Amino acid sequence: MLVIENLTKIYDNGFKALDNLSLEIPDGQFVAIIGLSGSGKSTLLRCINRLVDPTEGRIIWNGIDITAASDDELRQIRRRIGMIFQQFNLVKRASVMTNVLAGRLGYINPLYSFVNYFPRSERERAIAALQRVGIEDKAFNRASALSGGQQQRVGIARMLMQEPEMMLADEPVASLDPATSHSVMKYLQLLNDEDGITILCSLHFLSLARAYSDRVIALKDGKLEFDGLPQDIDDDRFRQIYGEDAVQVEIN
């Protein structure tokens, strides 16, 4: 269970990205987070794994207060929380295999990574992760030679190397075309269904949230605007979340 209590984040410039937000997310749920740009979606995800420190409030995951964790405790927590990003965050000049193996850095001797040595068992684990996302044949290609959708699948495989219990996906399909977006979302859904990984995924398109999530959380000006089933967001709710002039766009 992930419990978020009265979470507030005010940046140094005075911008309040999150405003007294409270949520409970059970293990194994696929949650889509929607809202306008600047509504607080990315800040919420980054507060959960402490890439951003909250100004006030608490984040408790399976009884552990993440907001109060020391640096050593935080390293242990982050092992179990995977994250994928809109811009993939790969080392483009390195091979796909090297990028995927980076997901094990929290588990192996740091000297191994310094000399780019990984035990055979870890390389086998990396190939298995690439097989799960359908690009094992790209293992020794440079990451820069891959399409955007393939690079995002490398990011998912890297995340799998952590053996995570929860995954944070920060607009993972925002830079992809519709067909590729669905392909990536299907892999996330598969991990949720088969591995029971809790997924929090920020999205721009409500149609994707409806297609893949169990629950939708909508943020507006850092506050909770909606929390419920995807199918419960009708036209009135949509305009409430996105503004009176907003028009629903389907991603086919």
C-alpha positions in Angstrom: 0.0 0.0 0.0 1.2 3.4 -0.9 -0.1 6.2 1.3 0.3 9.8 0.5 -0.6 12.2 3.3 -1.1 16.0 2.9 1.7 16.2 0.3 2.8 19.7 -0.7 5.7 20.8 -2.9 6.6 24.4 -3.3 9.6 25.0 -5.5 12.3 27.7 -4.8 10.6 30.1 -7.2 7.4 29.9 -5.1 5.4 27.7 -7.5 3.2 25.3 -5.6 3.3 22.1 -7.7 1.4 20.0 -5.2 -1.2 21.3 -2.7 -2.1 19.1 0.3 -2.6 16.0 -1.7 -3.7 12.7 0.0 -4.1 9.3 -1.7 -4.0 5.6 -1.0 -2.9 3.2 -3.7 -3.2 -0.6 -3.1 -0.4 -2.9 -4.2 -0.9 -4.2 -7.8 -3.0 -1.4 -9.1 -2.5 0.3 -12.5 -3.1 4.0 -11.9 -3.1 6.7 -14.6 -2.3 10.2 -13.6 -3.8 12.9 -15.9 -4.0 16.6 -16.0 -2.7 19.7 -17.8 1.0 20.4 -18.1 2.1 21.9 -14.8 -0.7 20.2 -12.9 1.7 18.3 -10.7 1.9 14.9 -12.3 5.7 14.7 -12.7 6.3 16.3 -9.3 4.1 13.7 -7.6 6.0 10.8 -9.2 9.3 12.3 -8.4 8.3 12.9 -4.8 7.4 9.3 -4.4 11.0 8.1 -5.0 12.5 11.3 -3.6 14.0 12.6 -6.8 12.2 15.7 -5.5 11.9 16.4 -1.8 8.4 17.3 -0.6 7.9 20.6 1.3 5.3 19.1 3.6 3.5 15.8 4.1 4.4 12.1 4.2 4.8 9.3 1.7 4.5 5.8 3.3 5.0 2.7 1.3 4.4 -0.7 2.9 4.9 0.8 6.3 8.2 2.7 5.4 8.2 6.5 5.6 10.0 7.4 2.4 10.0 11.1 3.3 11.9 10.4 6.5 14.4 7.9 5.0 18.1 8.4 5.3 20.4 8.2 2.2 21.2 4.6 2.9 17.6 3.7 3.4 16.6 5.6 0.3 19.1 3.6 -1.8 17.4 0.4 -0.6 13.9 1.8 -1.3 14.9 2.9 -4.8 16.0 -0.6 -5.7 12.3 -1.6 -5.4 10.9 1.3 -7.3 11.5 1.4 -11.1 11.2 4.5 -13.1 10.9 5.2 -16.8 11.0 8.6 -18.4 9.6 10.4 -21.4 13.0 11.0 -23.0 14.2 7.4 -22.2 17.3 8.5 -20.2 19.6 6.0 -22.0 23.3 6.3 -22.7 22.9 6.6 -26.4 26.5 5.8 -27.4 26.4 2.5 -25.3 24.9 -0.8 -26.3 21.4 -1.8 -25.4 22.9 -4.5 -23.2 25.0 -2.0 -21.2 21.9 0.2 -20.7 19.8 -2.7 -19.5 22.6 -3.9 -17.1 22.6 -0.4 -15.6 19.4 -1.5 -13.8 21.4 -3.8 -11.6 23.8 -1.2 -10.3 22.1 -1.2 -7.0 22.7 -4.9 -6.5 26.3 -5.6 -7.6 29.7 -4.5 -6.6 30.2 -0.9 -8.0 33.7 -1.9 -9.2 32.1 -4.2 -11.7 30.3 -1.4 -13.4 33.4 0.8 -13.3 35.2 -1.7 -15.5 32.0 -2.6 -17.4 32.1 -6.2 -16.1 28.9 -8.0 -15.2 28.7 -11.6 -14.2 27.2 -14.1 -16.7 24.1 -14.5 -14.6 23.4 -10.7 -14.9 23.9 -10.8 -18.6 21.4 -13.7 -18.9 19.0 -11.7 -16.7 19.4 -8.8 -19.1 18.7 -11.0 -22.2 15.6 -12.3 -20.4 14.4 -8.8 -19.7 14.9 -7.8 -23.4 13.0 -10.9 -24.5 10.0 -9.8 -22.4 9.8 -6.5 -24.3 10.5 -8.2 -27.7 13.9 -6.7 -28.6 16.4 -9.3 -27.5 17.8 -9.2 -31.1 18.9 -5.6 -30.4 21.0 -6.4 -27.4 24.4 -5.4 -29.0 23.1 -2.5 -31.0 23.9 1.0 -30.0 21.0 2.6 -28.2 21.1 5.5 -30.5 20.4 3.2 -33.5 17.0 2.3 -32.1 13.6 3.9 -32.8 11.9 5.8 -30.0 9.6 3.0 -29.2 12.5 0.5 -29.0 14.4 2.9 -26.8 11.5 3.1 -24.4 11.3 -0.7 -24.3 15.0 -0.7 -23.4 14.0 1.6 -20.5 11.4 -0.9 -19.4 13.9 -3.8 -19.6 16.4 -1.7 -17.5 13.7 -1.1 -15.0 12.9 -4.9 -14.9 16.5 -5.6 -13.9 15.7 -3.9 -10.5 13.0 -6.5 -9.8 10.7 -3.7 -8.8 7.5 -3.9 -6.8 6.4 -0.5 -8.0 7.0 1.4 -11.2 6.7 5.1 -11.9 6.3 6.0 -15.5 6.6 9.8 -16.2 4.8 10.4 -19.5 6.4 7.4 -21.1 4.6 7.7 -24.5 4.4 11.5 -24.8 7.1 11.5 -27.6 5.8 8.4 -29.5 3.4 8.0 -32.3 -0.1 6.4 -31.6 0.7 2.9 -32.7 4.0 2.8 -30.7 2.3 4.4 -27.7 -0.1 1.5 -27.6 2.7 -1.0 -27.9 4.6 0.5 -24.9 1.4 0.7 -22.9 0.7 -3.0 -23.5 4.1 -4.0 -22.1 3.4 -2.0 -19.0 -0.1 -3.6 -18.7 1.6 -7.0 -19.1 4.0 -6.3 -16.2 1.1 -5.2 -14.1 -1.0 -8.3 -14.9 1.8 -11.0 -14.9 4.2 -9.6 -12.2 1.7 -7.7 -10.0 3.9 -4.6 -10.2 2.1 -1.5 -9.0 2.2 1.1 -11.8 1.7 4.9 -11.6 1.8 6.3 -15.1 1.3 9.9 -16.0 -0.4 10.4 -19.4 -1.7 13.2 -21.6 -4.4 11.2 -23.4 -7.5 10.1 -21.5 -8.1 7.4 -24.2 -4.9 5.6 -23.1 -5.9 5.9 -19.4 -9.3 4.4 -20.3 -7.7 1.6 -22.3 -5.0 0.5 -19.8 -5.6 1.7 -16.2 -7.7 0.4 -13.3 -8.0 3.9 -11.8 -7.5 7.5 -12.9 -6.2 10.3 -10.7 -6.6 13.8 -12.2 -4.6 16.7 -10.9 -5.4 20.4 -11.4 -3.2 23.1 -10.0 -1.6 20.5 -7.7 -4.9 19.4 -6.2 -6.9 16.2 -6.6 -9.6 17.0 -9.1 -10.8 13.4 -9.7 -10.1 9.9 -8.3 -12.1 7.0 -9.7 -12.8 4.7 -12.6 -11.7 5.7 -16.1 -15.2 5.2 -17.5 -16.6 7.7 -15.0 -14.9 10.6 -16.7 -17.7 12.0 -18.9 -17.6 15.2 -20.9 -18.4 17.4 -17.9 -15.7 15.8 -15.8 -13.2 16.2 -18.7 -13.9 19.9 -19.0 -13.6 20.2 -15.2 -10.1 18.7 -15.4 -8.8 20.2 -18.5 -10.8 23.5 -18.8 -14.0 24.5 -20.6 -12.4 24.8 -24.0 -10.7 21.4 -23.9 -11.6 18.8 -26.5 -11.2 15.1 -26.0 -8.7 13.6 -28.5 -8.5 9.9 -29.0 -5.2 8.2 -29.7 -5.9 5.3 -32.1 
